[in-house]
Amino acid sequence: MRCPKFEYKGYESEYDVNIETGRVFGKIANIQDVVTFQGESVEEALLEFRVSVDDYLDMLEEENKNELE
């Protein structure tokens, strides 16, 4: 089931909810890298999305890259 997007620090998500298990699987949208997240609920997935965005930004900084490279 396709769901509304999460937003955090200017980034958006794409995610799906498995209606049988309630698990949420997603990724950061509109970036060249593939950064995924998941959670046992929408609330947990939102938290994991935020962690993924922060980790992604840290990785860009460490590698001295911008997101368009």
C-alpha positions in Angstrom: 0.0 0.0 0.0 1.6 3.3 -1.1 1.5 6.0 1.7 2.0 9.7 2.1 5.6 10.9 2.2 7.7 11.6 5.3 9.7 14.8 5.1 12.8 15.7 7.1 15.5 18.3 6.5 14.3 18.8 2.9 14.3 15.1 2.1 11.3 13.0 1.3 10.6 9.3 1.5 8.9 6.7 -0.6 7.5 3.8 1.5 5.1 1.0 1.5 3.2 -0.7 4.3 2.7 -4.4 4.2 -0.9 -4.6 5.3 -0.6 -8.2 6.5 2.3 -7.5 8.9 2.2 -3.8 9.4 5.9 -3.5 8.6 7.0 -0.4 6.7 9.8 -0.5 4.0 11.1 2.7 2.4 13.9 4.7 0.9 15.0 8.3 0.7 13.5 9.7 -2.5 15.1 11.8 -5.2 18.8 11.0 -4.4 21.3 9.1 -6.5 22.3 6.8 -3.7 20.1 4.1 -2.3 19.3 4.7 1.4 16.6 2.5 2.9 14.8 2.3 6.2 12.2 0.0 7.8 10.1 -0.2 10.9 7.6 -2.3 12.7 5.1 0.6 12.5 4.7 3.9 10.7 5.9 5.7 13.8 9.0 3.6 14.0 9.7 3.9 10.3 9.4 7.7 10.6 12.1 7.6 13.3 14.3 5.3 11.1 13.8 7.6 8.1 15.1 10.5 10.1 18.1 8.4 11.3 18.7 7.5 7.6 18.7 11.1 6.5 21.1 12.1 9.3 23.4 9.2 8.4 23.2 10.1 4.7 24.2 13.7 5.4 27.0 12.5 7.7 28.3 10.3 4.9 28.2 13.1 2.4 30.1 15.3 4.8 32.7 12.6 5.5 33.3 11.9 1.8 33.2 15.7 1.0 30.5 15.1 -1.5 27.3 16.9 -2.3 24.1 15.0 -3.1 24.3 15.8 -6.8 27.6 13.9 -7.4 
